Amino acid sequence: MDKQFFAEMRKISHEDELRSKLLLHGVKRILEERQEKLLGFIRKKEEKHLM
């Protein structure tokens, strides 16, 4: 996650409804990034195995 995201999160009060939505969005981004890395790793491993 980028530092700008966390800086913006610190500005939002804990009671603000937007905070929970942004946190969920951030978690979703993290999971998507990890999934992309994992799929890339698996593809590379499969390509090496096929050679």
mmCIF file of the N, C-alpha and C atoms, coordinates in Angstrom:
data_MODEL
# 
_entry.id   MODEL 
# 
loop_
_atom_site.group_PDB 
_atom_site.id 
_atom_site.type_symbol 
_atom_site.label_atom_id 
_atom_site.label_alt_id 
_atom_site.label_comp_id 
_atom_site.label_asym_id 
_atom_site.label_entity_id 
_atom_site.label_seq_id 
_atom_site.pdbx_PDB_ins_code 
_atom_site.Cartn_x 
_atom_site.Cartn_y 
_atom_site.Cartn_z 
_atom_site.occupancy 
_atom_site.B_iso_or_equiv 
_atom_site.pdbx_formal_charge 
_atom_site.auth_seq_id 
_atom_site.auth_comp_id 
_atom_site.auth_asym_id 
_atom_site.auth_atom_id 
_atom_site.pdbx_PDB_model_num 
ATOM 1   N N  . MET A 1 1  ? 0.849   -1.172  0.000   1.00 0.00 ? 1  MET A N  1 
ATOM 2   C CA . MET A 1 1  ? 0.000   0.000   0.000   1.00 0.00 ? 1  MET A CA 1 
ATOM 3   C C  . MET A 1 1  ? 0.891   1.231   0.000   1.00 0.00 ? 1  MET A C  1 
ATOM 4   N N  . ASP A 1 2  ? 0.400   2.251   -0.612  1.00 0.00 ? 2  ASP A N  1 
ATOM 5   C CA . ASP A 1 2  ? 1.219   3.447   -0.675  1.00 0.00 ? 2  ASP A CA 1 
ATOM 6   C C  . ASP A 1 2  ? 1.032   4.320   0.558   1.00 0.00 ? 2  ASP A C  1 
ATOM 7   N N  . LYS A 1 3  ? 2.013   5.138   0.822   1.00 0.00 ? 3  LYS A N  1 
ATOM 8   C CA . LYS A 1 3  ? 2.019   5.982   2.020   1.00 0.00 ? 3  LYS A CA 1 
ATOM 9   C C  . LYS A 1 3  ? 0.905   7.019   1.988   1.00 0.00 ? 3  LYS A C  1 
ATOM 10  N N  . GLN A 1 4  ? 0.525   7.441   0.803   1.00 0.00 ? 4  GLN A N  1 
ATOM 11  C CA . GLN A 1 4  ? -0.530  8.447   0.681   1.00 0.00 ? 4  GLN A CA 1 
ATOM 12  C C  . GLN A 1 4  ? -1.854  7.907   1.246   1.00 0.00 ? 4  GLN A C  1 
ATOM 13  N N  . PHE A 1 5  ? -2.149  6.650   0.997   1.00 0.00 ? 5  PHE A N  1 
ATOM 14  C CA . PHE A 1 5  ? -3.373  6.039   1.502   1.00 0.00 ? 5  PHE A CA 1 
ATOM 15  C C  . PHE A 1 5  ? -3.411  6.120   3.029   1.00 0.00 ? 5  PHE A C  1 
ATOM 16  N N  . PHE A 1 6  ? -2.312  5.739   3.672   1.00 0.00 ? 6  PHE A N  1 
ATOM 17  C CA . PHE A 1 6  ? -2.272  5.758   5.131   1.00 0.00 ? 6  PHE A CA 1 
ATOM 18  C C  . PHE A 1 6  ? -2.313  7.181   5.678   1.00 0.00 ? 6  PHE A C  1 
ATOM 19  N N  . ALA A 1 7  ? -1.697  8.111   4.976   1.00 0.00 ? 7  ALA A N  1 
ATOM 20  C CA . ALA A 1 7  ? -1.744  9.511   5.407   1.00 0.00 ? 7  ALA A CA 1 
ATOM 21  C C  . ALA A 1 7  ? -3.182  10.027  5.380   1.00 0.00 ? 7  ALA A C  1 
ATOM 22  N N  . GLU A 1 8  ? -3.923  9.676   4.353   1.00 0.00 ? 8  GLU A N  1 
ATOM 23  C CA . GLU A 1 8  ? -5.323  10.094  4.265   1.00 0.00 ? 8  GLU A CA 1 
ATOM 24  C C  . GLU A 1 8  ? -6.160  9.419   5.348   1.00 0.00 ? 8  GLU A C  1 
ATOM 25  N N  . MET A 1 9  ? -5.870  8.164   5.641   1.00 0.00 ? 9  MET A N  1 
ATOM 26  C CA . MET A 1 9  ? -6.618  7.462   6.681   1.00 0.00 ? 9  MET A CA 1 
ATOM 27  C C  . MET A 1 9  ? -6.427  8.118   8.044   1.00 0.00 ? 9  MET A C  1 
ATOM 28  N N  . ARG A 1 10 ? -5.251  8.622   8.318   1.00 0.00 ? 10 ARG A N  1 
ATOM 29  C CA . ARG A 1 10 ? -4.988  9.277   9.607   1.00 0.00 ? 10 ARG A CA 1 
ATOM 30  C C  . ARG A 1 10 ? -5.786  10.561  9.758   1.00 0.00 ? 10 ARG A C  1 
ATOM 31  N N  . LYS A 1 11 ? -6.129  11.189  8.637   1.00 0.00 ? 11 LYS A N  1 
ATOM 32  C CA . LYS A 1 11 ? -6.876  12.447  8.676   1.00 0.00 ? 11 LYS A CA 1 
ATOM 33  C C  . LYS A 1 11 ? -8.356  12.244  8.991   1.00 0.00 ? 11 LYS A C  1 
ATOM 34  N N  . ILE A 1 12 ? -8.867  11.054  8.735   1.00 0.00 ? 12 ILE A N  1 
ATOM 35  C CA . ILE A 1 12 ? -10.286 10.781  8.911   1.00 0.00 ? 12 ILE A CA 1 
ATOM 36  C C  . ILE A 1 12 ? -10.541 10.303  10.339  1.00 0.00 ? 12 ILE A C  1 
ATOM 37  N N  . SER A 1 13 ? -11.551 10.855  10.971  1.00 0.00 ? 13 SER A N  1 
ATOM 38  C CA . SER A 1 13 ? -11.841 10.473  12.354  1.00 0.00 ? 13 SER A CA 1 
ATOM 39  C C  . SER A 1 13 ? -12.362 9.038   12.407  1.00 0.00 ? 13 SER A C  1 
ATOM 40  N N  . HIS A 1 14 ? -12.208 8.435   13.564  1.00 0.00 ? 14 HIS A N  1 
ATOM 41  C CA . HIS A 1 14 ? -12.629 7.044   13.734  1.00 0.00 ? 14 HIS A CA 1 
ATOM 42  C C  . HIS A 1 14 ? -14.141 6.879   13.639  1.00 0.00 ? 14 HIS A C  1 
ATOM 43  N N  . GLU A 1 15 ? -14.886 7.928   13.897  1.00 0.00 ? 15 GLU A N  1 
ATOM 44  C CA . GLU A 1 15 ? -16.341 7.853   13.851  1.00 0.00 ? 15 GLU A CA 1 
ATOM 45  C C  . GLU A 1 15 ? -16.888 8.023   12.434  1.00 0.00 ? 15 GLU A C  1 
ATOM 46  N N  . ASP A 1 16 ? -16.083 8.482   11.531  1.00 0.00 ? 16 ASP A N  1 
ATOM 47  C CA . ASP A 1 16 ? -16.535 8.751   10.169  1.00 0.00 ? 16 ASP A CA 1 
ATOM 48  C C  . ASP A 1 16 ? -16.851 7.440   9.439   1.00 0.00 ? 16 ASP A C  1 
ATOM 49  N N  . GLU A 1 17 ? -18.013 7.368   8.805   1.00 0.00 ? 17 GLU A N  1 
ATOM 50  C CA . GLU A 1 17 ? -18.412 6.157   8.077   1.00 0.00 ? 17 GLU A CA 1 
ATOM 51  C C  . GLU A 1 17 ? -17.482 5.880   6.898   1.00 0.00 ? 17 GLU A C  1 
ATOM 52  N N  . LEU A 1 18 ? -16.914 6.919   6.344   1.00 0.00 ? 18 LEU A N  1 
ATOM 53  C CA . LEU A 1 18 ? -16.018 6.766   5.203   1.00 0.00 ? 18 LEU A CA 1 
ATOM 54  C C  . LEU A 1 18 ? -14.769 5.976   5.573   1.00 0.00 ? 18 LEU A C  1 
ATOM 55  N N  . ARG A 1 19 ? -14.350 6.084   6.829   1.00 0.00 ? 19 ARG A N  1 
ATOM 56  C CA . ARG A 1 19 ? -13.130 5.397   7.277   1.00 0.00 ? 19 ARG A CA 1 
ATOM 57  C C  . ARG A 1 19 ? -13.247 3.880   7.082   1.00 0.00 ? 19 ARG A C  1 
ATOM 58  N N  . SER A 1 20 ? -14.353 3.299   7.489   1.00 0.00 ? 20 SER A N  1 
ATOM 59  C CA . SER A 1 20 ? -14.496 1.843   7.348   1.00 0.00 ? 20 SER A CA 1 
ATOM 60  C C  . SER A 1 20 ? -14.534 1.433   5.882   1.00 0.00 ? 20 SER A C  1 
ATOM 61  N N  . LYS A 1 21 ? -15.166 2.244   5.053   1.00 0.00 ? 21 LYS A N  1 
ATOM 62  C CA . LYS A 1 21 ? -15.209 1.933   3.622   1.00 0.00 ? 21 LYS A CA 1 
ATOM 63  C C  . LYS A 1 21 ? -13.817 2.010   3.015   1.00 0.00 ? 21 LYS A C  1 
ATOM 64  N N  . LEU A 1 22 ? -13.040 3.000   3.418   1.00 0.00 ? 22 LEU A N  1 
ATOM 65  C CA . LEU A 1 22 ? -11.675 3.121   2.907   1.00 0.00 ? 22 LEU A CA 1 
ATOM 66  C C  . LEU A 1 22 ? -10.793 1.985   3.396   1.00 0.00 ? 22 LEU A C  1 
ATOM 67  N N  . LEU A 1 23 ? -10.990 1.571   4.643   1.00 0.00 ? 23 LEU A N  1 
ATOM 68  C CA . LEU A 1 23 ? -10.214 0.440   5.163   1.00 0.00 ? 23 LEU A CA 1 
ATOM 69  C C  . LEU A 1 23 ? -10.519 -0.828  4.376   1.00 0.00 ? 23 LEU A C  1 
ATOM 70  N N  . LEU A 1 24 ? -11.792 -1.067  4.103   1.00 0.00 ? 24 LEU A N  1 
ATOM 71  C CA . LEU A 1 24 ? -12.167 -2.242  3.319   1.00 0.00 ? 24 LEU A CA 1 
ATOM 72  C C  . LEU A 1 24 ? -11.574 -2.172  1.912   1.00 0.00 ? 24 LEU A C  1 
ATOM 73  N N  . HIS A 1 25 ? -11.610 -0.991  1.329   1.00 0.00 ? 25 HIS A N  1 
ATOM 74  C CA . HIS A 1 25 ? -11.032 -0.808  -0.005  1.00 0.00 ? 25 HIS A CA 1 
ATOM 75  C C  . HIS A 1 25 ? -9.532  -1.087  0.026   1.00 0.00 ? 25 HIS A C  1 
ATOM 76  N N  . GLY A 1 26 ? -8.867  -0.622  1.070   1.00 0.00 ? 26 GLY A N  1 
ATOM 77  C CA . GLY A 1 26 ? -7.425  -0.842  1.202   1.00 0.00 ? 26 GLY A CA 1 
ATOM 78  C C  . GLY A 1 26 ? -7.087  -2.311  1.360   1.00 0.00 ? 26 GLY A C  1 
ATOM 79  N N  . VAL A 1 27 ? -7.862  -3.010  2.173   1.00 0.00 ? 27 VAL A N  1 
ATOM 80  C CA . VAL A 1 27 ? -7.631  -4.446  2.361   1.00 0.00 ? 27 VAL A CA 1 
ATOM 81  C C  . VAL A 1 27 ? -7.864  -5.182  1.053   1.00 0.00 ? 27 VAL A C  1 
ATOM 82  N N  . LYS A 1 28 ? -8.888  -4.788  0.331   1.00 0.00 ? 28 LYS A N  1 
ATOM 83  C CA . LYS A 1 28 ? -9.169  -5.419  -0.961  1.00 0.00 ? 28 LYS A CA 1 
ATOM 84  C C  . LYS A 1 28 ? -8.006  -5.213  -1.921  1.00 0.00 ? 28 LYS A C  1 
ATOM 85  N N  . ARG A 1 29 ? -7.451  -4.009  -1.952  1.00 0.00 ? 29 ARG A N  1 
ATOM 86  C CA . ARG A 1 29 ? -6.299  -3.730  -2.818  1.00 0.00 ? 29 ARG A CA 1 
ATOM 87  C C  . ARG A 1 29 ? -5.107  -4.594  -2.445  1.00 0.00 ? 29 ARG A C  1 
ATOM 88  N N  . ILE A 1 30 ? -4.855  -4.732  -1.153  1.00 0.00 ? 30 ILE A N  1 
ATOM 89  C CA . ILE A 1 30 ? -3.725  -5.556  -0.699  1.00 0.00 ? 30 ILE A CA 1 
ATOM 90  C C  . ILE A 1 30 ? -3.909  -6.999  -1.164  1.00 0.00 ? 30 ILE A C  1 
ATOM 91  N N  . LEU A 1 31 ? -5.116  -7.533  -0.971  1.00 0.00 ? 31 LEU A N  1 
ATOM 92  C CA . LEU A 1 31 ? -5.373  -8.920  -1.372  1.00 0.00 ? 31 LEU A CA 1 
ATOM 93  C C  . LEU A 1 31 ? -5.257  -9.101  -2.881  1.00 0.00 ? 31 LEU A C  1 
ATOM 94  N N  . GLU A 1 32 ? -5.742  -8.126  -3.655  1.00 0.00 ? 32 GLU A N  1 
ATOM 95  C CA . GLU A 1 32 ? -5.632  -8.217  -5.113  1.00 0.00 ? 32 GLU A CA 1 
ATOM 96  C C  . GLU A 1 32 ? -4.178  -8.178  -5.558  1.00 0.00 ? 32 GLU A C  1 
ATOM 97  N N  . GLU A 1 33 ? -3.371  -7.316  -4.930  1.00 0.00 ? 33 GLU A N  1 
ATOM 98  C CA . GLU A 1 33 ? -1.949  -7.231  -5.276  1.00 0.00 ? 33 GLU A CA 1 
ATOM 99  C C  . GLU A 1 33 ? -1.241  -8.544  -4.968  1.00 0.00 ? 33 GLU A C  1 
ATOM 100 N N  . ARG A 1 34 ? -1.547  -9.126  -3.814  1.00 0.00 ? 34 ARG A N  1 
ATOM 101 C CA . ARG A 1 34 ? -0.922  -10.400 -3.446  1.00 0.00 ? 34 ARG A CA 1 
ATOM 102 C C  . ARG A 1 34 ? -1.362  -11.519 -4.377  1.00 0.00 ? 34 ARG A C  1 
ATOM 103 N N  . GLN A 1 35 ? -2.626  -11.496 -4.774  1.00 0.00 ? 35 GLN A N  1 
ATOM 104 C CA . GLN A 1 35 ? -3.129  -12.516 -5.687  1.00 0.00 ? 35 GLN A CA 1 
ATOM 105 C C  . GLN A 1 35 ? -2.423  -12.409 -7.038  1.00 0.00 ? 35 GLN A C  1 
ATOM 106 N N  . GLU A 1 36 ? -2.231  -11.186 -7.527  1.00 0.00 ? 36 GLU A N  1 
ATOM 107 C CA . GLU A 1 36 ? -1.537  -10.992 -8.802  1.00 0.00 ? 36 GLU A CA 1 
ATOM 108 C C  . GLU A 1 36 ? -0.107  -11.514 -8.717  1.00 0.00 ? 36 GLU A C  1 
ATOM 109 N N  . LYS A 1 37 ? 0.579   -11.228 -7.618  1.00 0.00 ? 37 LYS A N  1 
ATOM 110 C CA . LYS A 1 37 ? 1.948   -11.715 -7.449  1.00 0.00 ? 37 LYS A CA 1 
ATOM 111 C C  . LYS A 1 37 ? 1.985   -13.241 -7.412  1.00 0.00 ? 37 LYS A C  1 
ATOM 112 N N  . LEU A 1 38 ? 1.046   -13.821 -6.691  1.00 0.00 ? 38 LEU A N  1 
ATOM 113 C CA . LEU A 1 38 ? 0.998   -15.274 -6.581  1.00 0.00 ? 38 LEU A CA 1 
ATOM 114 C C  . LEU A 1 38 ? 0.716   -15.914 -7.938  1.00 0.00 ? 38 LEU A C  1 
ATOM 115 N N  . LEU A 1 39 ? -0.237  -15.368 -8.677  1.00 0.00 ? 39 LEU A N  1 
ATOM 116 C CA . LEU A 1 39 ? -0.549  -15.912 -9.999  1.00 0.00 ? 39 LEU A CA 1 
ATOM 117 C C  . LEU A 1 39 ? 0.637   -15.765 -10.949 1.00 0.00 ? 39 LEU A C  1 
ATOM 118 N N  . GLY A 1 40 ? 1.341   -14.650 -10.862 1.00 0.00 ? 40 GLY A N  1 
ATOM 119 C CA . GLY A 1 40 ? 2.537   -14.461 -11.676 1.00 0.00 ? 40 GLY A CA 1 
ATOM 120 C C  . GLY A 1 40 ? 3.609   -15.479 -11.335 1.00 0.00 ? 40 GLY A C  1 
ATOM 121 N N  . PHE A 1 41 ? 3.775   -15.739 -10.049 1.00 0.00 ? 41 PHE A N  1 
ATOM 122 C CA . PHE A 1 41 ? 4.753   -16.736 -9.602  1.00 0.00 ? 41 PHE A CA 1 
ATOM 123 C C  . PHE A 1 41 ? 4.384   -18.119 -10.124 1.00 0.00 ? 41 PHE A C  1 
ATOM 124 N N  . ILE A 1 42 ? 3.110   -18.458 -10.034 1.00 0.00 ? 42 ILE A N  1 
ATOM 125 C CA . ILE A 1 42 ? 2.648   -19.779 -10.493 1.00 0.00 ? 42 ILE A CA 1 
ATOM 126 C C  . ILE A 1 42 ? 2.854   -19.908 -12.002 1.00 0.00 ? 42 ILE A C  1 
ATOM 127 N N  . ARG A 1 43 ? 2.540   -18.863 -12.744 1.00 0.00 ? 43 ARG A N  1 
ATOM 128 C CA . ARG A 1 43 ? 2.725   -18.908 -14.212 1.00 0.00 ? 43 ARG A CA 1 
ATOM 129 C C  . ARG A 1 43 ? 4.184   -19.114 -14.576 1.00 0.00 ? 43 ARG A C  1 
ATOM 130 N N  . LYS A 1 44 ? 5.078   -18.382 -13.886 1.00 0.00 ? 44 LYS A N  1 
ATOM 131 C CA . LYS A 1 44 ? 6.506   -18.522 -14.167 1.00 0.00 ? 44 LYS A CA 1 
ATOM 132 C C  . LYS A 1 44 ? 6.986   -19.929 -13.857 1.00 0.00 ? 44 LYS A C  1 
ATOM 133 N N  . LYS A 1 45 ? 6.496   -20.475 -12.763 1.00 0.00 ? 45 LYS A N  1 
ATOM 134 C CA . LYS A 1 45 ? 6.891   -21.827 -12.369 1.00 0.00 ? 45 LYS A CA 1 
ATOM 135 C C  . LYS A 1 45 ? 6.398   -22.843 -13.394 1.00 0.00 ? 45 LYS A C  1 
ATOM 136 N N  . GLU A 1 46 ? 5.176   -22.662 -13.889 1.00 0.00 ? 46 GLU A N  1 
ATOM 137 C CA . GLU A 1 46 ? 4.633   -23.566 -14.898 1.00 0.00 ? 46 GLU A CA 1 
ATOM 138 C C  . GLU A 1 46 ? 5.416   -23.459 -16.211 1.00 0.00 ? 46 GLU A C  1 
ATOM 139 N N  . GLU A 1 47 ? 5.799   -22.235 -16.588 1.00 0.00 ? 47 GLU A N  1 
ATOM 140 C CA . GLU A 1 47 ? 6.562   -22.051 -17.830 1.00 0.00 ? 47 GLU A CA 1 
ATOM 141 C C  . GLU A 1 47 ? 7.909   -22.757 -17.726 1.00 0.00 ? 47 GLU A C  1 
ATOM 142 N N  . LYS A 1 48 ? 8.568   -22.657 -16.580 1.00 0.00 ? 48 LYS A N  1 
ATOM 143 C CA . LYS A 1 48 ? 9.861   -23.319 -16.404 1.00 0.00 ? 48 LYS A CA 1 
ATOM 144 C C  . LYS A 1 48 ? 9.690   -24.837 -16.432 1.00 0.00 ? 48 LYS A C  1 
ATOM 145 N N  . HIS A 1 49 ? 8.605   -25.305 -15.880 1.00 0.00 ? 49 HIS A N  1 
ATOM 146 C CA . HIS A 1 49 ? 8.364   -26.751 -15.814 1.00 0.00 ? 49 HIS A CA 1 
ATOM 147 C C  . HIS A 1 49 ? 8.070   -27.307 -17.226 1.00 0.00 ? 49 HIS A C  1 
ATOM 148 N N  . LEU A 1 50 ? 7.441   -26.517 -18.076 1.00 0.00 ? 50 LEU A N  1 
ATOM 149 C CA . LEU A 1 50 ? 7.103   -26.979 -19.420 1.00 0.00 ? 50 LEU A CA 1 
ATOM 150 C C  . LEU A 1 50 ? 8.320   -27.011 -20.349 1.00 0.00 ? 50 LEU A C  1 
ATOM 151 N N  . MET A 1 51 ? 9.376   -26.303 -20.015 1.00 0.00 ? 51 MET A N  1 
ATOM 152 C CA . MET A 1 51 ? 10.556  -26.254 -20.879 1.00 0.00 ? 51 MET A CA 1 
ATOM 153 C C  . MET A 1 51 ? 11.345  -27.476 -20.752 1.00 0.00 ? 51 MET A C  1 
# 
